[in-house]
């Protein structure tokens, strides 16, 4: 039976595992971790394996950050007593996924990341479409109903995850060789994602996809590519407007028109910068007079709110680690997707609830950091035999 397992390509099982990681539904990915463990590690020999220093560095800082966050927390979490399980899940997902990523090529890691984003798109679409067909008046901007848990959830995190999926679909459409049927499927996915973003009234979604498209264009500008992209935008816009009559009355357009980029979150940021140093071991409180919410909507500030300065400082180090790769490597189109997703994920984590909400963004950021850093020379610390 072992022989038949090894006839199968290891990558396919890794892709499925990352798809399940993207769904962030532990009842599915925990059993599959065991399957991948049997398949991938049944032929494990230490002398033929390699462990990168940068992976160990990321893992050490990440675990230390989460552990200190848990230790210094004094009822600061808003997870209703489930913080131990959430922290364990976050650590498990990265340790397993990061170990698999750190020994793979950039090309394979890009596919792996895209399967993660596809899983994220699948679960987000399921929740958004269910809420839309159940009650499009009650649900949408601000609130959705998750049919898997039966609980209402905040919609911004779903809008942000859909933005990352949109970037992935965009990259696949314009920067990969695809057959006609796949191109049509990608265009359908882009239109679907855009429609859901409009339903959720997510400003961050549109800002991120604009930044990402401009980023890709800046790396490889050509008249042919610009014409193809403009043509695609026209087609997508035409189909979108055709199926969304009265598009000028949609809430997202009113939100941009009335508020622009103005947000109460900037008030929260200033309050956090003033309050957290006064509570070096956590227990900062969000000013309810600004808005009746429990978070600063920023991974660094929310880490400081819950655990104080030590885990907050560790979170800053964790977010800055990819700079090592960006400073040492010249611009390389083959890694443009990884770099763009790193930038997009970093920006999302600065304006969303992460550890207590959208843990997928944090896991994705760490996967991307591992993929980029472990491609650098001299990062290998354990390798007794040369591997290709």
C-alpha positions in Angstrom: 0.0 0.0 0.0 2.9 2.3 0.7 4.2 1.9 -2.8 0.8 2.8 -4.3 0.8 6.0 -2.2 4.2 7.0 -3.4 3.1 6.6 -7.0 0.8 9.6 -6.5 2.3 13.1 -6.7 3.0 14.5 -3.3 2.1 18.0 -4.5 -1.6 17.0 -5.2 -2.1 16.1 -1.5 -0.4 19.3 -0.4 -2.6 21.4 -2.7 -5.7 19.7 -1.2 -4.4 20.4 2.3 -3.9 24.1 1.5 -7.3 24.3 0.0 -8.7 23.1 3.3 -6.4 25.5 5.2 -7.9 28.3 3.1 -11.4 27.2 4.1 -10.3 27.4 7.7 -12.6 24.7 8.8 -10.6 22.5 11.3 -12.9 19.5 11.1 -11.8 19.0 7.5 -8.1 19.9 7.6 -7.2 18.1 10.8 -7.9 14.6 9.5 -6.3 15.5 6.2 -3.1 16.6 8.0 -2.8 13.0 9.2 -3.2 11.7 5.6 -0.6 14.1 4.3 1.7 13.1 7.1 1.5 9.4 6.2 2.1 10.1 2.5 4.7 12.8 2.7 6.6 11.7 5.7 6.4 7.9 5.4 9.6 8.0 3.4 11.2 10.6 5.7 14.9 10.4 6.2 16.6 13.2 8.1 19.7 13.2 5.9 17.6 13.8 2.8 15.5 16.6 4.3 16.3 20.2 4.7 15.1 22.8 7.2 15.6 26.4 6.5 16.8 28.8 9.1 14.3 31.4 8.1 11.4 29.0 8.5 12.6 28.2 12.1 13.0 31.9 12.7 9.5 32.7 11.6 8.0 29.7 13.5 9.9 30.6 16.7 8.8 34.3 16.7 5.3 33.4 15.8 4.9 30.8 18.5 6.5 33.1 21.1 4.2 35.9 20.0 1.0 33.7 20.4 2.2 32.1 23.6 3.0 35.5 25.3 -0.3 36.8 23.9 -2.1 33.9 25.7 -0.1 34.3 28.9 -0.4 38.0 29.3 -4.1 38.1 28.2 -6.4 38.8 31.1 -9.9 38.4 29.6 -8.8 40.7 26.7 -9.7 38.2 24.0 -13.1 38.4 22.4 -13.2 34.7 21.6 -15.6 33.6 24.3 -13.2 31.3 26.0 -12.0 29.6 22.8 -8.6 31.4 22.6 -6.6 28.2 23.5 -8.2 26.3 20.6 -7.8 29.3 18.2 -4.1 29.7 19.1 -3.4 26.0 18.7 -5.1 26.0 15.3 -3.0 29.0 14.1 0.2 27.3 15.3 -0.7 24.0 13.8 -1.7 25.4 10.4 1.6 27.3 10.0 4.0 24.7 11.4 2.5 22.0 9.0 2.0 24.3 6.0 5.3 26.2 6.5 7.3 23.1 6.8 5.9 21.9 3.5 6.4 25.3 1.8 10.0 25.9 3.0 11.5 23.0 0.9 9.6 23.7 -2.3 10.4 25.8 -5.4 8.8 29.2 -5.9 6.7 27.8 -8.9 5.2 25.1 -6.7 4.6 27.5 -3.8 2.7 29.9 -6.1 0.4 27.0 -7.0 0.1 26.0 -3.3 -0.8 29.6 -2.3 -3.4 29.8 -5.0 -5.0 26.6 -3.7 -5.1 28.2 -0.3 -6.8 31.3 -1.8 -9.2 29.1 -3.8 -10.3 27.4 -0.6 -10.8 30.8 1.0 -12.8 31.9 -2.0 -15.0 28.8 -1.7 -15.9 29.3 1.9 -16.4 33.0 1.5 -18.6 32.5 -1.5 -20.7 29.9 0.4 -21.3 32.3 3.3 -21.9 35.4 1.2 -24.2 33.7 -1.3 -26.2 32.0 1.4 -26.7 35.3 3.2 -27.7 37.0 0.0 -30.3 34.5 -1.0 -31.6 34.2 2.6 -32.1 38.0 3.2 -30.2 40.5 1.0 -31.7 43.4 3.0 -30.6 42.3 6.5 -27.3 40.8 5.4 -24.5 42.3 3.3 -22.6 45.3 4.6 -21.5 44.7 8.1 -23.1 41.4 8.8 -23.4 37.9 7.3 -24.8 34.6 8.4 -22.5 31.6 8.4 -24.7 28.5 7.8 -21.9 26.2 9.1 -22.1 27.7 12.6 -25.5 29.3 12.5 -23.9 32.5 13.8 -23.8 36.0 12.4 -20.3 37.2 11.5 -18.7 40.5 10.4 -18.6 40.9 6.7 -15.4 43.0 6.2 -13.1 40.0 6.8 -15.0 38.1 4.0 -14.7 41.1 1.7 -10.9 41.3 2.4 -10.4 37.6 1.7 -12.3 37.9 -1.5 -9.9 40.7 -2.5 -7.0 38.3 -2.1 -8.8 35.7 -4.2 -9.5 38.3 -6.9 -5.8 39.2 -7.1 -5.0 35.5 -7.5 -7.6 35.0 -10.3 -6.3 38.2 -12.0 -2.7 36.9 -11.9 -3.7 33.5 -13.3 -5.7 35.1 -16.2 -3.0 37.6 -17.4 0.3 36.1 -16.3 -0.1 32.4 -16.9 -0.6 30.3 -20.0 -4.2 29.1 -20.0 -6.6 27.3 -22.4 -9.7 29.1 -23.5 -12.0 27.2 -21.1 -9.8 28.2 -18.1 -9.8 31.8 -19.3 -13.6 31.9 -19.4 -13.8 30.3 -16.0 -11.4 32.9 -14.5 -13.4 35.7 -16.0 -16.5 34.2 -14.4 -14.8 34.0 -11.1 -13.6 37.6 -11.4 -17.1 38.8 -12.1 -18.6 36.7 -9.3 -16.0 38.0 -6.8 -16.6 41.6 -7.9 -20.3 41.2 -7.5 -19.9 39.8 -4.0 -17.6 42.7 -3.1 -20.2 45.2 -4.2 -22.9 43.4 -2.1 -20.6 43.6 0.9 -19.8 47.3 0.3 -16.0 46.8 0.9 -13.9 49.8 0.1 -10.7 48.0 1.0 -11.5 45.4 -1.7 -11.4 48.0 -4.5 -8.4 49.8 -3.1 -6.4 46.6 -2.9 -7.2 45.3 -6.4 -6.3 48.7 -7.9 -2.9 48.7 -6.1 -2.2 45.1 -7.1 -3.1 45.6 -10.8 -0.8 48.7 -10.9 1.9 46.7 -9.1 1.8 43.9 -11.8 1.7 46.4 -14.6 4.8 48.3 -13.2 6.8 45.1 -13.4 6.1 44.2 -17.0 4.7 47.0 -19.0 3.8 46.3 -22.6 1.3 47.7 -25.0 -0.1 44.3 -25.8 -0.7 43.5 -22.1 -2.3 46.9 -21.4 -4.7 46.4 -24.3 -5.6 42.9 -23.1 -6.2 44.2 -19.5 -8.3 47.1 -20.7 -10.3 44.9 -23.0 -10.9 42.5 -20.1 -12.0 45.3 -17.8 -14.5 46.6 -20.4 -15.9 43.1 -20.8 -16.2 42.5 -17.1 -17.7 45.9 -16.5 -20.2 45.4 -19.3 -21.4 42.1 -17.9 -21.4 43.3 -14.4 -23.5 46.4 -15.2 -25.8 44.3 -17.4 -26.7 42.0 -14.5 -26.7 44.8 -11.9 -29.3 47.3 -13.2 -29.3 50.6 -11.4 -25.6 50.2 -10.6 -25.3 53.9 -9.8 -27.5 53.4 -6.8 -25.4 50.6 -5.2 -24.3 51.2 -1.7 -20.6 50.9 -2.5 -20.7 54.0 -4.8 -22.5 56.0 -2.2 -20.0 55.0 0.4 -17.1 56.2 -1.7 -18.9 59.4 -2.7 -19.9 60.3 0.8 -17.0 59.1 2.9 -14.1 58.6 0.5 -11.3 57.0 2.5 -12.5 58.5 5.7 -12.9 56.0 8.5 -13.4 55.9 12.3 -10.5 53.4 12.4 -8.0 56.2 12.2 -9.5 57.5 15.5 -9.0 54.1 17.0 -5.4 54.0 15.9 -4.6 57.3 17.6 -6.4 56.1 20.8 -4.4 52.8 20.7 -1.1 54.6 20.3 -1.9 56.6 23.4 -3.5 53.9 25.5 -1.3 50.8 24.9 1.9 52.3 26.5 -0.1 52.9 29.6 -1.0 49.2 29.8 2.3 47.4 28.9 0.8 44.0 29.8 -2.4 44.3 28.0 -6.0 45.2 29.0 -6.3 48.3 26.8 -9.9 49.1 26.0 -11.4 50.4 22.8 -13.1 53.8 23.2 -16.8 52.9 22.8 -17.7 56.6 22.3 -16.0 56.4 18.9 -17.9 53.3 17.8 -19.4 50.4 19.6 -16.9 47.7 18.7 -14.2 45.7 20.6 -11.2 45.9 18.3 -8.7 48.4 16.9 -8.8 46.7 13.5 -5.1 46.4 13.3 -3.0 43.3 13.9 -0.2 45.2 15.8 -2.5 47.3 17.9 -5.0 44.5 18.7 -2.0 42.4 19.8 -1.0 45.2 22.1 -4.5 45.6 23.3 -4.8 41.9 24.4 -1.2 41.1 25.4 0.7 44.3 25.8 4.0 45.5 24.5 6.0 42.2 24.4 3.7 40.3 21.9 3.1 43.6 20.1 6.9 44.0 19.6 7.1 40.4 18.3 4.3 41.0 15.9 6.2 43.9 14.4 9.3 41.8 13.9 7.2 39.1 12.3 5.7 41.5 9.8 9.1 43.0 9.0 11.0 39.7 8.3 10.1 39.6 4.6 12.0 42.8 4.1 15.2 40.7 4.2 14.2 39.0 1.0 12.9 42.2 -0.7 16.2 44.0 0.1 18.5 41.2 -1.1 16.7 40.2 -4.2 16.4 42.2 -7.4 13.0 42.6 -9.0 11.9 39.2 -10.4 8.7 38.7 -12.3 8.6 35.0 -11.3 8.2 36.1 -7.7 5.9 39.1 -8.4 2.9 37.2 -7.3 4.4 36.3 -3.9 5.6 39.9 -3.3 2.2 41.4 -4.4 0.3 39.0 -2.2 2.6 39.9 0.7 1.9 43.6 0.2 -1.8 43.1 -0.1 -2.0 40.8 2.9 0.1 43.2 5.0 -2.2 46.1 4.1 -5.3 44.1 5.0 -3.9 43.1 8.4 -3.5 46.8 9.2 -7.2 47.4 9.0 -8.9 44.2 10.0 -9.4 42.0 13.1 -6.9 39.2 12.6 -6.1 36.8 15.5 -9.6 37.2 16.9 -11.2 37.1 13.5 -9.5 36.6 10.1 -6.7 34.2 11.0 -6.5 33.1 7.3 -4.8 36.4 6.4 -2.1 35.9 9.1 -1.5 32.3 8.0 -1.3 33.4 4.3 1.2 36.2 5.2 3.4 33.7 7.0 3.2 31.2 4.2 4.2 33.9 1.7 7.1 35.1 3.9 8.4 31.5 4.2 8.2 31.0 0.4 10.1 34.2 -0.2 12.7 33.9 2.5 13.5 30.3 2.0 14.3 30.9 -1.6 17.3 33.0 -0.5 20.8 31.5 -0.6 22.5 30.5 2.7 19.2 30.0 4.5 19.6 26.2 4.7 20.8 24.9 8.0 20.1 21.2 7.7 21.0 19.4 4.5 23.5 16.5 4.5 23.0 15.7 0.8 22.5 18.0 -2.1 18.9 18.1 -3.4 17.6 19.5 -6.6 
